[in-house]
Amino acid sequence: MNSSGLPQDPSQKIVLLRLLRLNRRGWALWVCALAVVFALAGCSSGDKDVLTREQMWEWIGYHVQVGMPLDAASAVMGKAGFECTTLLKASAKIIDINKTPTVGTFDLLKCEREDGEPPIKRHWEISLVHEGGKVKAIGVRYRDVYPTTKRAAETSAP
């Protein structure tokens, strides 16, 4: 090696150049891969802003299953931004994935959250029917939440 740090032997120079070329390609591949990952992450809605009932059923079916321990289901729902309340012997109408309603008295874990941006949001109610500490059935309901209007009393001058 000379004072510049480069090898004098031509075969060593070729090996060094090949390593540098591979290193540049490797970095380019890593940069491209990271760009794709970040782009996909930006397009993903994650657990928020579900637009349709079918999408919510898909999400629920993936994360919460019948037979799952209620504590685990509650943790999943809480992590997804739902606020859950336990209701014992509550009268309810459960609408299952086949859109079949069942009316009765159930022990429920009722989980709620709102998705979307103003002016219109979607309010989700997920009812996890449970028995013996396990999820027995799942119901999904939603309603659109529209902006409130100012009342005449609030806008009138004194």
C-alpha positions as protocol buffer text, in pm:
chain_id: "A"
residue {
  index: 1
  type: MET
  ca { x: 0 y: 0 z: 0 }
}
residue {
  index: 2
  type: ASN
  ca { x: 113 y: 350 z: -70 }
}
residue {
  index: 3
  type: SER
  ca { x: 66 y: 668 z: 136 }
}
residue {
  index: 4
  type: SER
  ca { x: -282 y: 726 z: -11 }
}
residue {
  index: 5
  type: GLY
  ca { x: -407 y: 401 z: 144 }
}
residue {
  index: 6
  type: LEU
  ca { x: -485 y: 238 z: -192 }
}
residue {
  index: 7
  type: PRO
  ca { x: -329 y: -98 z: -279 }
}
residue {
  index: 8
  type: GLN
  ca { x: -49 y: -107 z: -538 }
}
residue {
  index: 9
  type: ASP
  ca { x: -134 y: -454 z: -673 }
}
residue {
  index: 10
  type: PRO
  ca { x: -389 y: -429 z: -964 }
}
residue {
  index: 11
  type: SER
  ca { x: -577 y: -742 z: -847 }
}
residue {
  index: 12
  type: GLN
  ca { x: -625 y: -585 z: -503 }
}
residue {
  index: 13
  type: LYS
  ca { x: -758 y: -268 z: -669 }
}
residue {
  index: 14
  type: ILE
  ca { x: -1016 y: -472 z: -864 }
}
residue {
  index: 15
  type: VAL
  ca { x: -1132 y: -648 z: -546 }
}
residue {
  index: 16
  type: LEU
  ca { x: -1160 y: -314 z: -366 }
}
residue {
  index: 17
  type: LEU
  ca { x: -1360 y: -159 z: -653 }
}
residue {
  index: 18
  type: ARG
  ca { x: -1596 y: -458 z: -661 }
}
residue {
  index: 19
  type: LEU
  ca { x: -1653 y: -431 z: -287 }
}
residue {
  index: 20
  type: LEU
  ca { x: -1726 y: -61 z: -318 }
}
residue {
  index: 21
  type: ARG
  ca { x: -1969 y: -123 z: -606 }
}
residue {
  index: 22
  type: LEU
  ca { x: -2150 y: -395 z: -406 }
}
residue {
  index: 23
  type: ASN
  ca { x: -2161 y: -170 z: -105 }
}
residue {
  index: 24
  type: ARG
  ca { x: -2321 y: 111 z: -311 }
}
residue {
  index: 25
  type: ARG
  ca { x: -2580 y: -132 z: -453 }
}
residue {
  index: 26
  type: GLY
  ca { x: -2649 y: -265 z: -105 }
}
residue {
  index: 27
  type: TRP
  ca { x: -2712 y: 83 z: 30 }
}
residue {
  index: 28
  type: ALA
  ca { x: -2932 y: 166 z: -267 }
}
residue {
  index: 29
  type: LEU
  ca { x: -3138 y: -148 z: -206 }
}
residue {
  index: 30
  type: TRP
  ca { x: -3174 y: -65 z: 163 }
}
residue {
  index: 31
  type: VAL
  ca { x: -3281 y: 291 z: 86 }
}
residue {
  index: 32
  type: CYS
  ca { x: -3537 y: 169 z: -168 }
}
residue {
  index: 33
  type: ALA
  ca { x: -3669 y: -95 z: 73 }
}
residue {
  index: 34
  type: LEU
  ca { x: -3708 y: 160 z: 351 }
}
residue {
  index: 35
  type: ALA
  ca { x: -3885 y: 402 z: 117 }
}
residue {
  index: 36
  type: VAL
  ca { x: -4136 y: 130 z: 24 }
}
residue {
  index: 37
  type: VAL
  ca { x: -4193 y: 40 z: 389 }
}
residue {
  index: 38
  type: PHE
  ca { x: -4255 y: 403 z: 487 }
}
residue {
  index: 39
  type: ALA
  ca { x: -4483 y: 458 z: 188 }
}
residue {
  index: 40
  type: LEU
  ca { x: -4691 y: 154 z: 279 }
}
residue {
  index: 41
  type: ALA
  ca { x: -4704 y: 259 z: 643 }
}
residue {
  index: 42
  type: GLY
  ca { x: -4834 y: 600 z: 538 }
}
residue {
  index: 43
  type: CYS
  ca { x: -5110 y: 441 z: 329 }
}
residue {
  index: 44
  type: SER
  ca { x: -5219 y: 206 z: 603 }
}
residue {
  index: 45
  type: SER
  ca { x: -5512 y: 311 z: 815 }
}
residue {
  index: 46
  type: GLY
  ca { x: -5417 y: 71 z: 1092 }
}
residue {
  index: 47
  type: ASP
  ca { x: -5703 y: 31 z: 1338 }
}
residue {
  index: 48
  type: LYS
  ca { x: -5853 y: 376 z: 1293 }
}
residue {
  index: 49
  type: ASP
  ca { x: -6091 y: 528 z: 1042 }
}
residue {
  index: 50
  type: VAL
  ca { x: -6273 y: 213 z: 937 }
}
residue {
  index: 51
  type: LEU
  ca { x: -6524 y: 320 z: 676 }
}
residue {
  index: 52
  type: THR
  ca { x: -6766 y: 29 z: 639 }
}
residue {
  index: 53
  type: ARG
  ca { x: -6929 y: -232 z: 854 }
}
residue {
  index: 54
  type: GLU
  ca { x: -6764 y: -506 z: 645 }
}
residue {
  index: 55
  type: GLN
  ca { x: -6420 y: -356 z: 713 }
}
residue {
  index: 56
  type: MET
  ca { x: -6496 y: -352 z: 1086 }
}
residue {
  index: 57
  type: TRP
  ca { x: -6609 y: -715 z: 1073 }
}
residue {
  index: 58
  type: GLU
  ca { x: -6285 y: -800 z: 897 }
}
residue {
  index: 59
  type: TRP
  ca { x: -6086 y: -619 z: 1165 }
}
residue {
  index: 60
  type: ILE
  ca { x: -6284 y: -782 z: 1448 }
}
residue {
  index: 61
  type: GLY
  ca { x: -6254 y: -1128 z: 1291 }
}
residue {
  index: 62
  type: TYR
  ca { x: -5878 y: -1091 z: 1273 }
}
residue {
  index: 63
  type: HIS
  ca { x: -5827 y: -955 z: 1627 }
}
residue {
  index: 64
  type: VAL
  ca { x: -6111 y: -1100 z: 1838 }
}
residue {
  index: 65
  type: GLN
  ca { x: -6256 y: -1448 z: 1795 }
}
residue {
  index: 66
  type: VAL
  ca { x: -6539 y: -1639 z: 1958 }
}
residue {
  index: 67
  type: GLY
  ca { x: -6389 y: -1851 z: 2236 }
}
residue {
  index: 68
  type: MET
  ca { x: -6116 y: -1596 z: 2313 }
}
residue {
  index: 69
  type: PRO
  ca { x: -6068 y: -1508 z: 2682 }
}
residue {
  index: 70
  type: LEU
  ca { x: -6260 y: -1191 z: 2764 }
}
residue {
  index: 71
  type: ASP
  ca { x: -5956 y: -1026 z: 2929 }
}
residue {
  index: 72
  type: ALA
  ca { x: -5752 y: -1069 z: 2610 }
}
residue {
  index: 73
  type: ALA
  ca { x: -6038 y: -936 z: 2394 }
}
residue {
  index: 74
  type: SER
  ca { x: -6076 y: -636 z: 2625 }
}
residue {
  index: 75
  type: ALA
  ca { x: -5703 y: -562 z: 2596 }
}
residue {
  index: 76
  type: VAL
  ca { x: -5719 y: -579 z: 2215 }
}
residue {
  index: 77
  type: MET
  ca { x: -6016 y: -344 z: 2203 }
}
residue {
  index: 78
  type: GLY
  ca { x: -5853 y: -97 z: 2444 }
}
residue {
  index: 79
  type: LYS
  ca { x: -5532 y: -95 z: 2243 }
}
residue {
  index: 80
  type: ALA
  ca { x: -5738 y: -16 z: 1930 }
}
residue {
  index: 81
  type: GLY
  ca { x: -5881 y: 296 z: 2093 }
}
residue {
  index: 82
  type: PHE
  ca { x: -6215 y: 158 z: 2214 }
}
residue {
  index: 83
  type: GLU
  ca { x: -6353 y: 250 z: 2554 }
}
residue {
  index: 84
  type: CYS
  ca { x: -6513 y: -60 z: 2704 }
}
residue {
  index: 85
  type: THR
  ca { x: -6780 y: -101 z: 2970 }
}
residue {
  index: 86
  type: THR
  ca { x: -6899 y: -424 z: 3128 }
}
residue {
  index: 87
  type: LEU
  ca { x: -7277 y: -470 z: 3134 }
}
residue {
  index: 88
  type: LEU
  ca { x: -7432 y: -766 z: 3316 }
}
residue {
  index: 89
  type: LYS
  ca { x: -7778 y: -895 z: 3225 }
}
residue {
  index: 90
  type: ALA
  ca { x: -7829 y: -614 z: 2975 }
}
residue {
  index: 91
  type: SER
  ca { x: -8110 y: -614 z: 2723 }
}
residue {
  index: 92
  type: ALA
  ca { x: -7957 y: -581 z: 2380 }
}
residue {
  index: 93
  type: LYS
  ca { x: -8000 y: -645 z: 2012 }
}
residue {
  index: 94
  type: ILE
  ca { x: -7691 y: -814 z: 1869 }
}
residue {
  index: 95
  type: ILE
  ca { x: -7643 y: -804 z: 1492 }
}
residue {
  index: 96
  type: ASP
  ca { x: -7394 y: -1067 z: 1381 }
}
residue {
  index: 97
  type: ILE
  ca { x: -7177 y: -1087 z: 1069 }
}
residue {
  index: 98
  type: ASN
  ca { x: -7465 y: -1236 z: 869 }
}
residue {
  index: 99
  type: LYS
  ca { x: -7674 y: -933 z: 968 }
}
residue {
  index: 100
  type: THR
  ca { x: -7894 y: -1161 z: 1176 }
}
residue {
  index: 101
  type: PRO
  ca { x: -8036 y: -980 z: 1479 }
}
residue {
  index: 102
  type: THR
  ca { x: -8071 y: -1155 z: 1813 }
}
residue {
  index: 103
  type: VAL
  ca { x: -8264 y: -985 z: 2092 }
}
residue {
  index: 104
  type: GLY
  ca { x: -8216 y: -1095 z: 2451 }
}
residue {
  index: 105
  type: THR
  ca { x: -8047 y: -1043 z: 2783 }
}
residue {
  index: 106
  type: PHE
  ca { x: -7671 y: -1080 z: 2772 }
}
residue {
  index: 107
  type: ASP
  ca { x: -7354 y: -1022 z: 2970 }
}
residue {
  index: 108
  type: LEU
  ca { x: -7170 y: -776 z: 2747 }
}
residue {
  index: 109
  type: LEU
  ca { x: -6843 y: -600 z: 2708 }
}
residue {
  index: 110
  type: LYS
  ca { x: -6962 y: -292 z: 2519 }
}
residue {
  index: 111
  type: CYS
  ca { x: -6678 y: -113 z: 2340 }
}
residue {
  index: 112
  type: GLU
  ca { x: -6719 y: 224 z: 2168 }
}
residue {
  index: 113
  type: ARG
  ca { x: -6512 y: 469 z: 1964 }
}
residue {
  index: 114
  type: GLU
  ca { x: -6554 y: 734 z: 1696 }
}
residue {
  index: 115
  type: ASP
  ca { x: -6365 y: 736 z: 1367 }
}
residue {
  index: 116
  type: GLY
  ca { x: -6333 y: 992 z: 1093 }
}
residue {
  index: 117
  type: GLU
  ca { x: -6286 y: 1363 z: 1061 }
}
residue {
  index: 118
  type: PRO
  ca { x: -6537 y: 1638 z: 1122 }
}
residue {
  index: 119
  type: PRO
  ca { x: -6794 y: 1728 z: 1013 }
}
residue {
  index: 120
  type: ILE
  ca { x: -6920 y: 1367 z: 998 }
}
residue {
  index: 121
  type: LYS
  ca { x: -6783 y: 1088 z: 1214 }
}
residue {
  index: 122
  type: ARG
  ca { x: -6878 y: 724 z: 1259 }
}
residue {
  index: 123
  type: HIS
  ca { x: -6961 y: 599 z: 1609 }
}
residue {
  index: 124
  type: TRP
  ca { x: -6887 y: 227 z: 1652 }
}
residue {
  index: 125
  type: GLU
  ca { x: -7041 y: -1 z: 1916 }
}
residue {
  index: 126
  type: ILE
  ca { x: -6886 y: -345 z: 1942 }
}
residue {
  index: 127
  type: SER
  ca { x: -7068 y: -580 z: 2178 }
}
residue {
  index: 128
  type: LEU
  ca { x: -6877 y: -882 z: 2297 }
}
residue {
  index: 129
  type: VAL
  ca { x: -7125 y: -1126 z: 2449 }
}
residue {
  index: 130
  type: HIS
  ca { x: -6945 y: -1334 z: 2709 }
}
residue {
  index: 131
  type: GLU
  ca { x: -7008 y: -1633 z: 2927 }
}
residue {
  index: 132
  type: GLY
  ca { x: -6767 y: -1803 z: 3162 }
}
residue {
  index: 133
  type: GLY
  ca { x: -6493 y: -1548 z: 3089 }
}
residue {
  index: 134
  type: LYS
  ca { x: -6490 y: -1621 z: 2714 }
}
residue {
  index: 135
  type: VAL
  ca { x: -6633 y: -1439 z: 2413 }
}
residue {
  index: 136
  type: LYS
  ca { x: -6950 y: -1617 z: 2303 }
}
residue {
  index: 137
  type: ALA
  ca { x: -7072 y: -1385 z: 2025 }
}
residue {
  index: 138
  type: ILE
  ca { x: -6979 y: -1053 z: 1865 }
}
residue {
  index: 139
  type: GLY
  ca { x: -7210 y: -775 z: 1754 }
}
residue {
  index: 140
  type: VAL
  ca { x: -7123 y: -466 z: 1549 }
}
residue {
  index: 141
  type: ARG
  ca { x: -7332 y: -152 z: 1524 }
}
residue {
  index: 142
  type: TYR
  ca { x: -7255 y: 196 z: 1401 }
}
residue {
  index: 143
  type: ARG
  ca { x: -7416 y: 531 z: 1343 }
}
residue {
  index: 144
  type: ASP
  ca { x: -7303 y: 845 z: 1172 }
}
residue {
  index: 145
  type: VAL
  ca { x: -7247 y: 1144 z: 1397 }
}
residue {
  index: 146
  type: TYR
  ca { x: -7335 y: 1472 z: 1231 }
}
residue {
  index: 147
  type: PRO
  ca { x: -7225 y: 1818 z: 1346 }
}
residue {
  index: 148
  type: THR
  ca { x: -7448 y: 1999 z: 1589 }
}
residue {
  index: 149
  type: THR
  ca { x: -7607 y: 2326 z: 1486 }
}
residue {
  index: 150
  type: LYS
  ca { x: -7623 y: 2636 z: 1700 }
}
residue {
  index: 151
  type: ARG
  ca { x: -7952 y: 2687 z: 1876 }
}
residue {
  index: 152
  type: ALA
  ca { x: -8142 y: 3011 z: 1836 }
}
residue {
  index: 153
  type: ALA
  ca { x: -8089 y: 3092 z: 2205 }
}
residue {
  index: 154
  type: GLU
  ca { x: -7712 y: 3067 z: 2166 }
}
residue {
  index: 155
  type: THR
  ca { x: -7701 y: 3298 z: 1866 }
}
residue {
  index: 156
  type: SER
  ca { x: -7947 y: 3565 z: 1981 }
}
residue {
  index: 157
  type: ALA
  ca { x: -7814 y: 3887 z: 2130 }
}
residue {
  index: 158
  type: PRO
  ca { x: -7920 y: 3984 z: 2487 }
}
